[in-house]
């Protein structure tokens, strides 16, 4: 069961909006100040600043037992 997203602030927890649908075997990642949750073919995007879950475009084929990762490219400027 998916629990409410909460944020630690001043030594107490604040309950936020529940995810749109409970899913099993989901993966989550934080990127660019947003939380992305993927389960089967469903993808959700949580925007903490507005406390809103957005349903994103479904994946073409369902996924299960997967790992989510983000690649970061750091470009060095030389003078």
C-alpha positions in Angstrom: 0.0 0.0 0.0 1.3 3.4 -0.9 1.5 5.8 2.0 1.0 9.6 1.8 4.1 11.6 0.8 5.3 13.7 3.7 7.9 16.3 4.2 10.0 16.8 7.3 9.7 20.4 8.5 10.4 21.9 11.9 10.6 18.4 13.5 7.1 17.3 12.4 5.6 15.6 9.4 3.0 17.1 7.0 0.7 14.7 5.1 0.5 15.5 1.4 -1.8 14.3 -1.4 -2.1 10.6 -1.9 -0.9 9.0 -5.1 -3.7 8.6 -7.7 -3.8 4.8 -7.6 -2.2 2.1 -5.4 0.3 0.0 -7.4 2.5 -3.0 -6.6 6.1 -3.3 -7.7 6.6 0.4 -8.3 9.8 2.3 -8.7 10.4 6.0 -7.8 13.1 8.5 -8.4 13.6 12.2 -7.6 14.7 14.4 -10.5 14.6 18.1 -11.0 12.7 18.7 -7.7 9.9 16.2 -8.8 9.1 12.7 -7.9 8.4 10.2 -10.7 6.7 6.9 -9.8 6.5 4.1 -12.4 4.5 0.9 -12.0 3.6 -1.6 -14.8 2.7 0.8 -17.7 1.6 3.7 -15.4 3.8 6.8 -14.8 3.0 9.5 -12.2 4.8 12.8 -11.7 4.5 14.5 -8.3 5.1 18.2 -8.1 5.8 19.0 -4.4 5.5 22.8 -4.9 1.8 22.4 -5.9 1.1 19.1 -4.1 -0.3 17.6 -7.3 0.1 14.1 -8.9 0.0 14.2 -12.7 -0.6 11.0 -14.8 2.0 10.9 -17.6 1.9 9.1 -20.9 1.8 5.3 -20.3 4.7 3.2 -21.4 4.1 1.1 -24.5 4.6 -2.2 -22.7 4.1 -2.9 -19.0 7.2 -3.2 -16.8 7.8 -5.1 -13.6 10.8 -5.7 -11.3 12.8 -2.9 -12.7 15.4 -0.3 -11.5 15.2 3.4 -12.2 18.3 5.5 -12.6 19.2 9.0 -13.7 22.3 9.9 -15.6 23.9 13.3 -14.9 26.2 14.9 -17.4 28.6 17.5 -16.0 30.2 19.7 -18.6 33.4 21.5 -17.8 34.0 24.9 -19.4 37.7 25.7 -19.9 39.1 29.2 -20.2 
